[in-house]
Amino acid sequence: MRIFIAACLSTALLMTPLTAAQEGAPRAPTGKWIVDFAESQCVAALDFGEPGDPEMLLFKVIPSGNHVQVAMVSDGRKFKAKVKRGEIRVNGSKREAQLLHYGTTKDKTVYRFLMPGTVDSIASIERIELDLPGIDYDLAIPQMDKISKVLGQCLVSLREYWNVDNGKIAVGPQGDVRTIFSSRDYPAQAFRDKESGIARAFLLIDEEGKVADCTISAFAGNVLFATQTCAVMVDRLEMEPARDAKGNAVRSSYGTPSIRWIIQGGTPMDELQAEMDRLTDAAGNCIEFGGTC
C-alpha cells in the first residue's frame, strides 16, 4: 500500500531555492522539499546539487517512532559498504559517529547514519555539518519544524497500517531470527580487522511473514554489523505472520533479540553488551546518542 506521495506540498512548506550562500555560511539547498509517504517508510528529501547532478539529504522516519535515519545521496558508483568515522555537528553540537558509506546499483553514493529521538526532536534542526575523510558538508536545513510535522502525520498513518500498538494483533509474529545467520555472513572488513559487534533491529512483517522493512534500533561495534544484520533479515527471514482475534494473518512489527557477531580476538562481548545496555532502555529502545544508535 502506498499511502500517498506528496511531491508538492503547500506553498508554506516548500522552500523557494535560496541564493548562493555567503562565504563561511552553510550551503543552501537548491531545490524544494519532497516528501514521500510510502508503504513502509516516511521520507523527506532536500536537494543541494545542481541540475542533472543532484545531492539529496534524506530524513527517514521509522514506525518504531524512536529514531530517524539520515542519509546524503549523490552520484557515484557501486561498491561494497565500508565505515567512515568522522564528526557530525547538528546546530553546532559535536557528535562522534560512524557513517555507513556505500555505492548502490543505481550508481549512487550514500552516507547514512542514525539519529535517536522522536520525529518531533528533529524539528529544531537548522544546520548539519559532516566532516569526513575527503569530503565536507555544511548544510542549511530550512523549515524543519514544518517538515517534522508532515513526517509526524505520516508516522501516525504508518503505525496504524502496520498495526503498531493499535490493539488489533492477538498473536505477534513467530520465529527465531537468529537461525538464518551463518559464518559466511560476517562482513569482510570486520573479519580482516578482527572486530565483533551486536545489533538489534525493528522489522515490519507483512501478511506472508516476510520482512517489508528493517531498521537498526541499537548496535555496538562496527556499523557494518548493523547493515549486514538487516541485509540478511530482508533477504532470508520468513516468520509465521501475526494474527488478529479472528485468526487472520495481519501486518505487524517485531523487535528482534540481539544478534551477536563474534570473532576470536575481537572486542570482548562483555564490553559490547555494556555499550548496548547504556544505549537502550528495558524495552530495547535507543535512549542516548553516542554515534552508535
TIDRENKE-587273 format. One record per residue (C-alpha): residue number from 1; residue in three letters; x, y, z. Coordinates in steps of 0.2 Angstrom, whole numbers, padded with zeros to 4 digits, m for minus. Example, Ala and Ser with C-alpha at 12.3 -4.5 7.8 and 13.67 -1.06 7.14 Angstrom:
2
pos->1 | code->ALA | X->0062 | Y->m0022 | Z->0039 .
pos->2 | code->SER | X->0068 | Y->m0005 | Z->0036 .
END
This chain:
293
pos->1 | code->MET | X->0000 | Y->0000 | Z->0000 .
pos->2 | code->ARG | X->0007 | Y->0017 | Z->m0005 .
pos->3 | code->ILE | X->m0002 | Y->0029 | Z->0007 .
pos->4 | code->PHE | X->0001 | Y->0044 | Z->m0005 .
pos->5 | code->ILE | X->0016 | Y->0054 | Z->m0012 .
pos->6 | code->ALA | X->0017 | Y->0072 | Z->m0009 .
pos->7 | code->ALA | X->0029 | Y->0078 | Z->m0022 .
pos->8 | code->CYS | X->0021 | Y->0095 | Z->m0020 .
pos->9 | code->LEU | X->0015 | Y->0102 | Z->m0003 .
pos->10 | code->SER | X->0008 | Y->0118 | Z->0001 .
pos->11 | code->THR | X->0017 | Y->0134 | Z->m0003 .
pos->12 | code->ALA | X->0021 | Y->0137 | Z->0015 .
pos->13 | code->LEU | X->0030 | Y->0120 | Z->0016 .
pos->14 | code->LEU | X->0040 | Y->0120 | Z->0000 .
pos->15 | code->MET | X->0055 | Y->0131 | Z->0001 .
pos->16 | code->THR | X->0060 | Y->0143 | Z->m0013 .
pos->17 | code->PRO | X->0078 | Y->0139 | Z->m0018 .
pos->18 | code->LEU | X->0089 | Y->0152 | Z->m0009 .
pos->19 | code->THR | X->0103 | Y->0162 | Z->m0017 .
pos->20 | code->ALA | X->0121 | Y->0157 | Z->m0016 .
pos->21 | code->ALA | X->0127 | Y->0157 | Z->0002 .
pos->22 | code->GLN | X->0140 | Y->0170 | Z->0008 .
pos->23 | code->GLU | X->0157 | Y->0164 | Z->0012 .
pos->24 | code->GLY | X->0158 | Y->0154 | Z->0028 .
pos->25 | code->ALA | X->0139 | Y->0152 | Z->0029 .
pos->26 | code->PRO | X->0131 | Y->0134 | Z->0027 .
pos->27 | code->ARG | X->0127 | Y->0128 | Z->0010 .
pos->28 | code->ALA | X->0109 | Y->0132 | Z->0005 .
pos->29 | code->PRO | X->0098 | Y->0120 | Z->m0004 .
pos->30 | code->THR | X->0095 | Y->0122 | Z->m0022 .
pos->31 | code->GLY | X->0078 | Y->0113 | Z->m0023 .
pos->32 | code->LYS | X->0062 | Y->0111 | Z->m0013 .
pos->33 | code->TRP | X->0057 | Y->0098 | Z->0000 .
pos->34 | code->ILE | X->0049 | Y->0082 | Z->m0007 .
pos->35 | code->VAL | X->0040 | Y->0071 | Z->0005 .
pos->36 | code->ASP | X->0036 | Y->0053 | Z->0000 .
pos->37 | code->PHE | X->0023 | Y->0043 | Z->0011 .
pos->38 | code->ALA | X->0027 | Y->0026 | Z->0006 .
pos->39 | code->GLU | X->0021 | Y->0009 | Z->0012 .
pos->40 | code->SER | X->0035 | Y->0005 | Z->0024 .
pos->41 | code->GLN | X->0043 | Y->0022 | Z->0027 .
pos->42 | code->CYS | X->0041 | Y->0041 | Z->0028 .
pos->43 | code->VAL | X->0055 | Y->0051 | Z->0019 .
pos->44 | code->ALA | X->0058 | Y->0069 | Z->0016 .
pos->45 | code->ALA | X->0072 | Y->0074 | Z->0004 .
pos->46 | code->LEU | X->0080 | Y->0091 | Z->0000 .
pos->47 | code->ASP | X->0092 | Y->0094 | Z->m0015 .
pos->48 | code->PHE | X->0108 | Y->0103 | Z->m0013 .
pos->49 | code->GLY | X->0115 | Y->0099 | Z->m0030 .
pos->50 | code->GLU | X->0114 | Y->0106 | Z->m0047 .
pos->51 | code->PRO | X->0103 | Y->0102 | Z->m0062 .
pos->52 | code->GLY | X->0107 | Y->0085 | Z->m0068 .
pos->53 | code->ASP | X->0119 | Y->0082 | Z->m0053 .
pos->54 | code->PRO | X->0108 | Y->0080 | Z->m0038 .
pos->55 | code->GLU | X->0114 | Y->0079 | Z->m0020 .
pos->56 | code->MET | X->0100 | Y->0074 | Z->m0009 .
pos->57 | code->LEU | X->0099 | Y->0075 | Z->0010 .
pos->58 | code->LEU | X->0086 | Y->0062 | Z->0016 .
pos->59 | code->PHE | X->0077 | Y->0060 | Z->0033 .
pos->60 | code->LYS | X->0068 | Y->0043 | Z->0035 .
pos->61 | code->VAL | X->0056 | Y->0041 | Z->0049 .
pos->62 | code->ILE | X->0054 | Y->0023 | Z->0056 .
pos->63 | code->PRO | X->0037 | Y->0016 | Z->0063 .
pos->64 | code->SER | X->0045 | Y->0012 | Z->0080 .
pos->65 | code->GLY | X->0044 | Y->0031 | Z->0082 .
pos->66 | code->ASN | X->0061 | Y->0032 | Z->0092 .
pos->67 | code->HIS | X->0074 | Y->0037 | Z->0079 .
pos->68 | code->VAL | X->0077 | Y->0044 | Z->0062 .
pos->69 | code->GLN | X->0088 | Y->0039 | Z->0048 .
pos->70 | code->VAL | X->0098 | Y->0052 | Z->0039 .
pos->71 | code->ALA | X->0107 | Y->0050 | Z->0023 .
pos->72 | code->MET | X->0117 | Y->0060 | Z->0010 .
pos->73 | code->VAL | X->0115 | Y->0053 | Z->m0008 .
pos->74 | code->SER | X->0125 | Y->0059 | Z->m0023 .
pos->75 | code->ASP | X->0130 | Y->0052 | Z->m0040 .
pos->76 | code->GLY | X->0144 | Y->0039 | Z->m0039 .
pos->77 | code->ARG | X->0147 | Y->0020 | Z->m0042 .
pos->78 | code->LYS | X->0143 | Y->0004 | Z->m0035 .
pos->79 | code->PHE | X->0155 | Y->m0003 | Z->m0021 .
pos->80 | code->LYS | X->0153 | Y->m0013 | Z->m0005 .
pos->81 | code->ALA | X->0149 | Y->m0005 | Z->0011 .
pos->82 | code->LYS | X->0163 | Y->0002 | Z->0022 .
pos->83 | code->VAL | X->0164 | Y->0013 | Z->0038 .
pos->84 | code->LYS | X->0168 | Y->0031 | Z->0038 .
pos->85 | code->ARG | X->0172 | Y->0038 | Z->0055 .
pos->86 | code->GLY | X->0170 | Y->0057 | Z->0057 .
pos->87 | code->GLU | X->0162 | Y->0071 | Z->0066 .
pos->88 | code->ILE | X->0144 | Y->0076 | Z->0064 .
pos->89 | code->ARG | X->0138 | Y->0093 | Z->0070 .
pos->90 | code->VAL | X->0119 | Y->0097 | Z->0072 .
pos->91 | code->ASN | X->0116 | Y->0115 | Z->0076 .
pos->92 | code->GLY | X->0134 | Y->0116 | Z->0081 .
pos->93 | code->SER | X->0134 | Y->0102 | Z->0093 .
pos->94 | code->LYS | X->0148 | Y->0089 | Z->0090 .
pos->95 | code->ARG | X->0144 | Y->0071 | Z->0089 .
pos->96 | code->GLU | X->0156 | Y->0057 | Z->0085 .
pos->97 | code->ALA | X->0149 | Y->0045 | Z->0073 .
pos->98 | code->GLN | X->0151 | Y->0030 | Z->0062 .
pos->99 | code->LEU | X->0144 | Y->0033 | Z->0045 .
pos->100 | code->LEU | X->0140 | Y->0019 | Z->0033 .
pos->101 | code->HIS | X->0147 | Y->0023 | Z->0015 .
pos->102 | code->TYR | X->0142 | Y->0013 | Z->0000 .
pos->103 | code->GLY | X->0138 | Y->0013 | Z->m0018 .
pos->104 | code->THR | X->0121 | Y->0007 | Z->m0025 .
pos->105 | code->THR | X->0116 | Y->m0002 | Z->m0041 .
pos->106 | code->LYS | X->0109 | Y->0014 | Z->m0047 .
pos->107 | code->ASP | X->0126 | Y->0022 | Z->m0047 .
pos->108 | code->LYS | X->0123 | Y->0032 | Z->m0031 .
pos->109 | code->THR | X->0135 | Y->0035 | Z->m0017 .
pos->110 | code->VAL | X->0127 | Y->0035 | Z->0000 .
pos->111 | code->TYR | X->0132 | Y->0041 | Z->0018 .
pos->112 | code->ARG | X->0120 | Y->0035 | Z->0031 .
pos->113 | code->PHE | X->0119 | Y->0037 | Z->0049 .
pos->114 | code->LEU | X->0106 | Y->0036 | Z->0063 .
pos->115 | code->MET | X->0099 | Y->0049 | Z->0075 .
pos->116 | code->PRO | X->0089 | Y->0044 | Z->0090 .
pos->117 | code->GLY | X->0074 | Y->0053 | Z->0096 .
pos->118 | code->THR | X->0056 | Y->0056 | Z->0090 .
pos->119 | code->VAL | X->0051 | Y->0064 | Z->0074 .
pos->120 | code->ASP | X->0047 | Y->0080 | Z->0085 .
pos->121 | code->SER | X->0066 | Y->0080 | Z->0090 .
pos->122 | code->ILE | X->0072 | Y->0085 | Z->0073 .
pos->123 | code->ALA | X->0060 | Y->0100 | Z->0072 .
pos->124 | code->SER | X->0074 | Y->0111 | Z->0078 .
pos->125 | code->ILE | X->0087 | Y->0106 | Z->0066 .
pos->126 | code->GLU | X->0094 | Y->0121 | Z->0056 .
pos->127 | code->ARG | X->0111 | Y->0116 | Z->0051 .
pos->128 | code->ILE | X->0120 | Y->0099 | Z->0048 .
pos->129 | code->GLU | X->0139 | Y->0098 | Z->0046 .
pos->130 | code->LEU | X->0148 | Y->0082 | Z->0041 .
pos->131 | code->ASP | X->0167 | Y->0081 | Z->0042 .
pos->132 | code->LEU | X->0174 | Y->0065 | Z->0034 .
pos->133 | code->PRO | X->0190 | Y->0060 | Z->0026 .
pos->134 | code->GLY | X->0190 | Y->0068 | Z->0008 .
pos->135 | code->ILE | X->0173 | Y->0076 | Z->0010 .
pos->136 | code->ASP | X->0165 | Y->0090 | Z->0020 .
pos->137 | code->TYR | X->0147 | Y->0095 | Z->0020 .
pos->138 | code->ASP | X->0140 | Y->0111 | Z->0029 .
pos->139 | code->LEU | X->0121 | Y->0111 | Z->0025 .
pos->140 | code->ALA | X->0107 | Y->0124 | Z->0030 .
pos->141 | code->ILE | X->0091 | Y->0115 | Z->0034 .
pos->142 | code->PRO | X->0076 | Y->0126 | Z->0032 .
pos->143 | code->GLN | X->0058 | Y->0124 | Z->0038 .
pos->144 | code->MET | X->0062 | Y->0108 | Z->0048 .
pos->145 | code->ASP | X->0049 | Y->0112 | Z->0060 .
pos->146 | code->LYS | X->0035 | Y->0111 | Z->0046 .
pos->147 | code->ILE | X->0043 | Y->0095 | Z->0039 .
pos->148 | code->SER | X->0044 | Y->0086 | Z->0055 .
pos->149 | code->LYS | X->0025 | Y->0089 | Z->0057 .
pos->150 | code->VAL | X->0022 | Y->0082 | Z->0040 .
pos->151 | code->LEU | X->0033 | Y->0067 | Z->0044 .
pos->152 | code->GLY | X->0024 | Y->0065 | Z->0061 .
pos->153 | code->GLN | X->0007 | Y->0064 | Z->0051 .
pos->154 | code->CYS | X->0015 | Y->0051 | Z->0040 .
pos->155 | code->LEU | X->0021 | Y->0041 | Z->0055 .
pos->156 | code->VAL | X->0004 | Y->0040 | Z->0063 .
pos->157 | code->SER | X->m0003 | Y->0033 | Z->0047 .
pos->158 | code->LEU | X->0012 | Y->0021 | Z->0045 .
pos->159 | code->ARG | X->0010 | Y->0014 | Z->0063 .
pos->160 | code->GLU | X->m0009 | Y->0011 | Z->0060 .
pos->161 | code->TYR | X->m0006 | Y->0002 | Z->0044 .
pos->162 | code->TRP | X->0007 | Y->m0009 | Z->0052 .
pos->163 | code->ASN | X->m0004 | Y->m0012 | Z->0067 .
pos->164 | code->VAL | X->0010 | Y->m0004 | Z->0079 .
pos->165 | code->ASP | X->0002 | Y->m0004 | Z->0096 .
pos->166 | code->ASN | X->m0016 | Y->m0002 | Z->0090 .
pos->167 | code->GLY | X->m0023 | Y->m0017 | Z->0099 .
pos->168 | code->LYS | X->m0028 | Y->m0026 | Z->0083 .
pos->169 | code->ILE | X->m0015 | Y->m0040 | Z->0085 .
pos->170 | code->ALA | X->m0019 | Y->m0055 | Z->0095 .
pos->171 | code->VAL | X->m0004 | Y->m0066 | Z->0092 .
pos->172 | code->GLY | X->0013 | Y->m0057 | Z->0086 .
pos->173 | code->PRO | X->0024 | Y->m0064 | Z->0073 .
pos->174 | code->GLN | X->0033 | Y->m0080 | Z->0077 .
pos->175 | code->GLY | X->0050 | Y->m0087 | Z->0073 .
pos->176 | code->ASP | X->0069 | Y->m0086 | Z->0078 .
pos->177 | code->VAL | X->0078 | Y->m0074 | Z->0068 .
pos->178 | code->ARG | X->0095 | Y->m0080 | Z->0074 .
pos->179 | code->THR | X->0094 | Y->m0096 | Z->0065 .
pos->180 | code->ILE | X->0096 | Y->m0088 | Z->0047 .
pos->181 | code->PHE | X->0113 | Y->m0082 | Z->0050 .
pos->182 | code->SER | X->0130 | Y->m0091 | Z->0046 .
pos->183 | code->SER | X->0148 | Y->m0088 | Z->0047 .
pos->184 | code->ARG | X->0148 | Y->m0083 | Z->0028 .
pos->185 | code->ASP | X->0138 | Y->m0068 | Z->0033 .
pos->186 | code->TYR | X->0152 | Y->m0060 | Z->0043 .
pos->187 | code->PRO | X->0157 | Y->m0043 | Z->0035 .
pos->188 | code->ALA | X->0174 | Y->m0045 | Z->0026 .
pos->189 | code->GLN | X->0181 | Y->m0028 | Z->0033 .
pos->190 | code->ALA | X->0176 | Y->m0033 | Z->0051 .
pos->191 | code->PHE | X->0184 | Y->m0050 | Z->0048 .
pos->192 | code->ARG | X->0200 | Y->m0043 | Z->0042 .
pos->193 | code->ASP | X->0201 | Y->m0031 | Z->0057 .
pos->194 | code->LYS | X->0195 | Y->m0044 | Z->0069 .
pos->195 | code->GLU | X->0180 | Y->m0034 | Z->0075 .
pos->196 | code->SER | X->0165 | Y->m0041 | Z->0085 .
pos->197 | code->GLY | X->0148 | Y->m0032 | Z->0087 .
pos->198 | code->ILE | X->0130 | Y->m0033 | Z->0092 .
pos->199 | code->ALA | X->0115 | Y->m0027 | Z->0083 .
pos->200 | code->ARG | X->0096 | Y->m0026 | Z->0087 .
pos->201 | code->ALA | X->0083 | Y->m0022 | Z->0073 .
pos->202 | code->PHE | X->0065 | Y->m0016 | Z->0071 .
pos->203 | code->LEU | X->0056 | Y->m0026 | Z->0057 .
pos->204 | code->LEU | X->0040 | Y->m0023 | Z->0048 .
pos->205 | code->ILE | X->0032 | Y->m0040 | Z->0044 .
pos->206 | code->ASP | X->0019 | Y->m0042 | Z->0030 .
pos->207 | code->GLU | X->0004 | Y->m0054 | Z->0030 .
pos->208 | code->GLU | X->0015 | Y->m0068 | Z->0022 .
pos->209 | code->GLY | X->0028 | Y->m0067 | Z->0036 .
pos->210 | code->LYS | X->0041 | Y->m0058 | Z->0025 .
pos->211 | code->VAL | X->0051 | Y->m0043 | Z->0030 .
pos->212 | code->ALA | X->0045 | Y->m0027 | Z->0022 .
pos->213 | code->ASP | X->0057 | Y->m0015 | Z->0031 .
pos->214 | code->CYS | X->0072 | Y->m0017 | Z->0043 .
pos->215 | code->THR | X->0079 | Y->m0003 | Z->0053 .
pos->216 | code->ILE | X->0093 | Y->m0005 | Z->0067 .
pos->217 | code->SER | X->0086 | Y->0001 | Z->0084 .
pos->218 | code->ALA | X->0103 | Y->m0001 | Z->0093 .
pos->219 | code->PHE | X->0121 | Y->m0008 | Z->0090 .
pos->220 | code->ALA | X->0138 | Y->m0008 | Z->0097 .
pos->221 | code->GLY | X->0154 | Y->m0011 | Z->0087 .
pos->222 | code->ASN | X->0157 | Y->m0008 | Z->0069 .
pos->223 | code->VAL | X->0142 | Y->m0001 | Z->0059 .
pos->224 | code->LEU | X->0145 | Y->m0014 | Z->0046 .
pos->225 | code->PHE | X->0137 | Y->m0027 | Z->0058 .
pos->226 | code->ALA | X->0121 | Y->m0016 | Z->0058 .
pos->227 | code->THR | X->0119 | Y->m0015 | Z->0040 .
pos->228 | code->GLN | X->0123 | Y->m0034 | Z->0037 .
pos->229 | code->THR | X->0110 | Y->m0039 | Z->0051 .
pos->230 | code->CYS | X->0097 | Y->m0030 | Z->0041 .
pos->231 | code->ALA | X->0103 | Y->m0036 | Z->0024 .
pos->232 | code->VAL | X->0102 | Y->m0054 | Z->0030 .
pos->233 | code->MET | X->0085 | Y->m0052 | Z->0038 .
pos->234 | code->VAL | X->0077 | Y->m0044 | Z->0022 .
pos->235 | code->ASP | X->0085 | Y->m0057 | Z->0011 .
pos->236 | code->ARG | X->0081 | Y->m0073 | Z->0021 .
pos->237 | code->LEU | X->0069 | Y->m0071 | Z->0035 .
pos->238 | code->GLU | X->0052 | Y->m0078 | Z->0034 .
pos->239 | code->MET | X->0041 | Y->m0079 | Z->0050 .
pos->240 | code->GLU | X->0024 | Y->m0085 | Z->0055 .
pos->241 | code->PRO | X->0014 | Y->m0069 | Z->0052 .
pos->242 | code->ALA | X->0004 | Y->m0060 | Z->0066 .
pos->243 | code->ARG | X->m0014 | Y->m0065 | Z->0068 .
pos->244 | code->ASP | X->m0029 | Y->m0054 | Z->0073 .
pos->245 | code->ALA | X->m0043 | Y->m0060 | Z->0085 .
pos->246 | code->LYS | X->m0051 | Y->m0070 | Z->0071 .
pos->247 | code->GLY | X->m0035 | Y->m0079 | Z->0066 .
pos->248 | code->ASN | X->m0032 | Y->m0069 | Z->0050 .
pos->249 | code->ALA | X->m0014 | Y->m0065 | Z->0045 .
pos->250 | code->VAL | X->m0011 | Y->m0046 | Z->0048 .
pos->251 | code->ARG | X->0003 | Y->m0034 | Z->0046 .
pos->252 | code->SER | X->0014 | Y->m0032 | Z->0061 .
pos->253 | code->SER | X->0031 | Y->m0025 | Z->0068 .
pos->254 | code->TYR | X->0044 | Y->m0035 | Z->0078 .
pos->255 | code->GLY | X->0059 | Y->m0030 | Z->0088 .
pos->256 | code->THR | X->0072 | Y->m0043 | Z->0086 .
pos->257 | code->PRO | X->0083 | Y->m0050 | Z->0100 .
pos->258 | code->SER | X->0102 | Y->m0045 | Z->0100 .
pos->259 | code->ILE | X->0112 | Y->m0053 | Z->0085 .
pos->260 | code->ARG | X->0129 | Y->m0056 | Z->0091 .
pos->261 | code->TRP | X->0144 | Y->m0056 | Z->0078 .
pos->262 | code->ILE | X->0159 | Y->m0064 | Z->0087 .
pos->263 | code->ILE | X->0177 | Y->m0067 | Z->0081 .
pos->264 | code->GLN | X->0191 | Y->m0074 | Z->0090 .
pos->265 | code->GLY | X->0202 | Y->m0059 | Z->0096 .
pos->266 | code->GLY | X->0188 | Y->m0047 | Z->0093 .
pos->267 | code->THR | X->0181 | Y->m0034 | Z->0105 .
pos->268 | code->PRO | X->0176 | Y->m0043 | Z->0121 .
pos->269 | code->MET | X->0157 | Y->m0047 | Z->0121 .
pos->270 | code->ASP | X->0155 | Y->m0040 | Z->0139 .
pos->271 | code->GLU | X->0161 | Y->m0023 | Z->0133 .
pos->272 | code->LEU | X->0150 | Y->m0023 | Z->0118 .
pos->273 | code->GLN | X->0135 | Y->m0028 | Z->0129 .
pos->274 | code->ALA | X->0139 | Y->m0015 | Z->0142 .
pos->275 | code->GLU | X->0138 | Y->m0002 | Z->0127 .
pos->276 | code->MET | X->0121 | Y->m0009 | Z->0122 .
pos->277 | code->ASP | X->0115 | Y->m0008 | Z->0140 .
pos->278 | code->ARG | X->0120 | Y->0010 | Z->0140 .
pos->279 | code->LEU | X->0111 | Y->0014 | Z->0124 .
pos->280 | code->THR | X->0095 | Y->0005 | Z->0127 .
pos->281 | code->ASP | X->0081 | Y->0005 | Z->0140 .
pos->282 | code->ALA | X->0072 | Y->m0010 | Z->0146 .
pos->283 | code->ALA | X->0061 | Y->m0011 | Z->0130 .
pos->284 | code->GLY | X->0076 | Y->m0011 | Z->0119 .
pos->285 | code->ASN | X->0074 | Y->0007 | Z->0113 .
pos->286 | code->CYS | X->0088 | Y->0019 | Z->0110 .
pos->287 | code->ILE | X->0090 | Y->0032 | Z->0124 .
pos->288 | code->GLU | X->0106 | Y->0041 | Z->0121 .
pos->289 | code->PHE | X->0116 | Y->0047 | Z->0105 .
pos->290 | code->GLY | X->0134 | Y->0040 | Z->0106 .
pos->291 | code->GLY | X->0136 | Y->0038 | Z->0087 .
pos->292 | code->THR | X->0131 | Y->0020 | Z->0088 .
pos->293 | code->CYS | X->0112 | Y->0020 | Z->0089 .
END
